[in-house]
Amino acid sequence: IDDRILAMNRRGHTVAQLREAMIRLRAAGFKLVLHWMPNLHGATVEGDHEDFARIFSDPALCPDELKIYSTQLLPNAQLHEYYQRGEYKPYSEAELLELILACKQMVPTYCRINRVYRDIPGQNVVDGCRLTNMRQVIQERMRRESIRCACIRCREVKSGLTSADSLLPGDLVYRTDAATEHFLSMDTDTDQLAGYLRLSLPDTPGSALGEDLQIRALDRAALVREIHVYGRAQELGTRDHDRTQHRGLGTRLLRQAEDLARGAGYTRLTVIASVGTREWYAQRGYQIQDSYMVKELEPEAGA
């Protein structure tokens, strides 16, 4: 997130353009996934550490998911020419491990780290780190040293639960440039994540898209940008009460989002939903409009 580094590596965009794109995508209800590349030409370990912290301190960014793709030096890349001239030096394995270990500890609970390294065969890497199991090495180190990563992937439920009634609702509220975000979660008493919903309450619904793009479904609307429930899908005709996806967790999260949106003065809730999930929303009172699923929110009784 540094214009000097972006220009040196011919990335083709500026930080201002990145920020504008993130603001517009969030205003349109999208889930936001960033790719972050440490060890670019011109970067330092200390600078990358500060750069990563800005991902979550800059209110225009605050991504929902993140892929950490460290620069890897390949023989056919233009970067190899800089390396041969002594103008670029990859981080050592130890330096990169320490950097990513520190970065993982900065990630808030609303973000998921999808990847921490590209699986490029070590024999294809000219110099620098050649690990292909970076995440595993870091996780083993964190276990040994009792270091915790709070990201979604490190907390998500991997198997069934004993009781849905034991789940604890959570509501993490944070500000972005043009909206208040609610990360609604259902957590176990051991801090595992069984499900979550991303609710965005825009300061001025639809306005962040700019005058050149107007979407009726976003008018006066709060936005559900993602719902995700963990656990294996239950087979038809079976009854397995220990599996999270068939305990109505998604419905509970959606109802909570509707209540929050209604209480904040929004008159509709708009969901960016894939074609395969539209029927699920339709069964809960949503109708398709402008490729979104929309529900008009009736005022609370007595309001």
N, C-alpha and C positions, 0 to 999 in steps of 0.2 A: 504494500500500500504506500508506494513511494514513487513519485513521478520520475525521479532520476534513475531508479532501478528499472522501471518499466521501459523507459526510453533506451537505456543501455542494452536491453534484451529484446528490443523491437516487438513489444507485446501488442502494439497497435491500438492502445487506448490509454486514457489518463485516469487518475484517481477520481476526478470529478465525474467522469463518464460512468465509472463503476458505481459511485454513490447514487447517481441519478437513475441508473438501471435498477438498482436494488429498491429504491424508493417506489418506482413505478410498478415493479413486479409485486411488491408487497401490497400496494394499493389495489392491484387487480386480483389479489387473493392467492397468489402462488406461494408454494413452499420454496424456500430459498436455499440453494446448495452452492457453496463456494469451493473452489480449488485454490489451495495456498501452496506456493513453491518456495521453500527456503533454498539458500545456497545458489541463487541466481548470480550471474556475472555482476560484480560490484557490491554484493551483499557481504555482511559479516555475521558471525554467530550472535554477537551482541545486538546488532541491528535487526536481525531476524526475530530475536526474542521480543524486542520492542514492537516490531511490526505485527507479530501475532497478537500481542495484547491489544493493539488498536482494532483488531477485528471485532472485539466485543465491547470496546469502549466508545467506538464511533457509532452513534445512534442511527446512522444511515445503513449500517451493515448488520451486525447481530444475526448471522445466518442461522438457519434451522439445522442444517447439516454441513459437514465440512469434510473435504478430502485433502489430506496432506501428501503432496507429491513432491518430494525433494528432487532437485535437479540431479540428473544422472548423466555422467559424461560418456557419450557414445562416439565411436570412431567416425561416423558419417555426419555428425552434427557440426554446425558452424562454430559452436562453442569450443570444439576440439582445436580449431585454429588458434583461438585465444590461449588455450591451454599450452599448445606447442610453443607459442611465443612467450610464455611465462606470465601472461596477463590474467589468467584464471587458475585458481587452485580449488579443487573440491574439498569439502569438509572431510575430516577423517571419520571413521566409523564411530569412534568414541565421542567426537564432537557432535555428530548428528544424533546419536543416542541421547546424549545429555540435553540437547536442544528440544527434541520431541518429548522427552520425559517431562521437562519443565513446561512445555506447551500444554500437554494433557492435563496438567494440574490447574490450568487457567480456564478450562472450558466450563461454561455454566451448564446447569442441569437441563436446560431447554434445547441443547445442541447435541447432535449425534455425530461422532467421528466415524465416517464410513470406511475410510482407508487411511493408513499412515505411511504407505510406501508402495511404489509400483513394483510389480513382480517381473522385473527384467532379469534374465539369467545373468549371474555374476560374471560369466566369461565374456559377456558382451560389454561390460563396464570397463572403461579404460583405467580409471583411477577413482579413489574415494571408496565409499561404502558399497560393499557387494552383497550385503545381507538380502535374502529374499523373505525372511520371516521376522521382519522388524517388529511388527505388533506383538508377536509371541515373546520375543526377547524382552521387550519393554514391559509387558504384563508380568512376566516372571520376575523381573527386577522390582516392579512395584509391589508384588506380593511379598518378596523377601524383605523389603524395607517398609512395609505397611504404608505405602503411599496410595492414595485414593484418586481415581479419576471419576468425576461425577457425570460424565457424558452419558447419553441415552444408551449407547451400545454396551457400555460397561455395566449398566443397571437393568437392562431389559430382561423380563422373565424368559427363561429358556425351556421351562416345562410347566406342568399343571400346578394349580394352587389347591390348598386344602379347603379354603373357605372364602367365597367372594365377600362375605360379610366382614371379613377381617381387613379388607382393603381400606386404606386411608386416603381420603380425597385431598388433593393439593391444588394450590392456585398461586403460581409464581407470576408476579406482575412486573413488567419492565417496559421502559419507554424506548420507542424508536422515533425517527425524525418526524413522522406524520401520524403516529398511532400509539395507542396503549395496547400492549400485548399481554394476553393471559395464557400461560402454559398450564392448562388444567390436566391433572394427572391422577391416576389411581395407583397407589403405592402399597407394598407389603410392609409389615413391621420390621423387615430386614432391609428396607430401602431398595427393593427391587421394583421395577416399573412394569405394571400390568397393562397400562393403556394411557393414552394422552390425547388431548385435543389442543390445537392452536387457534385461539380466538383473537382476532384483530379488531380493535375499536378505533376506526379512523377519526382523526380530528375533524376533517371535513370529507365525508365519504365521496370517493371518486375524483376529488379535485387534484390529487397528486399525480393523476395520469396525464394532466395537461389538457389544454383546450383542444388539442388535435385528436383526442380520443375520449369519447363519451360512451359509457356502457350503462344502459338503463337499470340493469340488475344490481348495480352498485349504489344506486340512488337511495339515500337514507339507510344504508345497510351496514350492519356489522358483518364481519367475514370469518367463516371457518376455513382456515387454510389447510388443515390436515386433521384427520382422526386416524389413530392407529391403535389396535389392540393386539397384544402379544399372546402367544400360545398356539398350539397346533389346532387346525380346523377339525371340528367334529364330523365324523362320517354320518351321512344320512341314515336315519333309522336307529342310531345309537344314543345312549344316554350316559354321558360322561361329565359329571358335575365338577370335575377337577380341571377342566380346560377353560381358559379365559375367554376364548372367542365366542362362546355360546352362553354367556352369563349376562348379556345385556349391558356390558360395560360401555360399548359405543353409544347406546341409547341414553344411558345415565349421563355420560359426558356431554352429549348433544343437548339434553334437557338443561343441564347446568349452564351451557353456553347461551341457550335461549333466554334463561332467567337473567343472566348477567347483561346481555344485550338489551333486553326489555327494560331492566332497571336503569341502564345508562341512557335511555331515551331513544334508542334506535327502533324503527318501526318494522324492520325486516332483517332476517338473517340470510345471508347469501353464502353458498358453499361452492367452491371449485371442486367438482366431482367428476371422476372418470365415468365413462359410459357404463362400465360394469357395476358401479355403485349407485346409479341413479334410481333404480327400483327400490333399494333400501331407504333412500331419502324420501321417495314418493310415498312409501308406506308410513312415513312419519310426518306427512303433511306438506312436503315440499313439491314445488312445480318447476318445470324447466323454463328458463328465460335467458336468452342470450348465451346459451351453452352452460349456464350456471343452474344450480338448484336453489330455489328461493322460497322462503316461508314468511308470510306476513305475520308479524307478532302482535297479537291482540293485547290491549292494555290490561294490566292486572286488575282483578275485581276490586272495585272501590277506589280505583285510581282516577 
